[in-house]
Amino acid sequence: MIQHVALELREADGEAEVAFWALLNFAEVRPPESLAPRARWVEREGTQVHLLWVDDPVVPLAGHVAVVCPDHDATLDRLRAAGFTPEPRAEHWGAPRAFVHSPAGHRVEVMAAPPG
């Protein structure tokens, strides 16, 4: 299991980014005191996403974070209701999946089941 991934963004995008990850059932957790002034963290089932403040964030063009959401359809409905546009993709591993962009522009794959 991956423990965490770090994503770069401007501090001004922090609130919207935390709200986005909440739609994927990630809850905000407090980073260590030494990192709190320059980051916000969210976590779900032991996996964290570290949102790091930088002046000139880099958003990978093809790279992405993949999140397994067993409540896939309900998750996509929550995203749509919040103004996001999930883009369904061909099923892989016998399960639906879609891509969506976070407020900071990061590409996130929402999968109904893990590879296998």
PyMOL commands that set and color helices and strands:
alter all, ss='L'
color gray80, all
select helices_A, chain A and resi 11-23+36-38+72-81
alter helices_A, ss='H'
color red, helices_A
select strands_A, chain A and resi 4-9+27-29+39-44+47-53+65-68+87-92+95-101+107-111
alter strands_A, ss='S'
color yellow, strands_A
deselect
rebuild
show_as cartoon
